[in-house]
Amino acid sequence: MIVGMAEIKIDMPWAQSLKEKRMVVQSIIAKTQNMFHISVAQTAEQDRIKTAVLGMAVVGNSAPFVSEMLEKSIDYIQSITEGDVTVLQKEMV
């Protein structure tokens, strides 16, 4: 069993309130989970209006598959958000 994890930071300079940020983050999480069937959750920066940190996890039977799923999901998040997406860490166990 191979487990891949990634943590990404999304900068949202347009967000004006925590409510607006929460709506965007929940939409990103739901769309990514539906598209790739991976685990995604907001893991940090819950109280900051213009920044969100998401943690993602993928479980599979081969390292190339897990790595590809993480890369595709990160690329997808970059394509559906107007914010800057930065990969903070990525590892496979």
Residue, then its C-alpha position, 0 to 999 in steps of 0.5 A: m500500500i502506498v500513501g501519498m500526501a500533499e499540502i497546498k496553500i491557496d492565496m485568495p486576495w479577493a476574499q473579503s470575509l471568512k464566509e466568502k473564503r469558506m464558500v470557495v474552499q468548500s467548493i474546491i474541496a467538493k469538486t476535487q473529491n468528486m473528480f478524483h475520489i481523494s481525501v481533501a480537507q482544510t488543515a490550517e489558516q482557518d482564521r485568515i481571510k485571504t489564505a487557505v491550506l488544504g491537505m490531500a491524501v491518496v492511497g493506492n497500490s503503486a507509487p506512479f499511480v499515487s504520484e499521478m493522482l496527486e499531480k492531477s489533483i493539484d493541477y485541477i485545483q490550480s485550474i478551478t481557482e483564481g488564487d495562487v496555488t503553492v505546494l507546501q509539501k508532498e511526500m509518499v510513504 
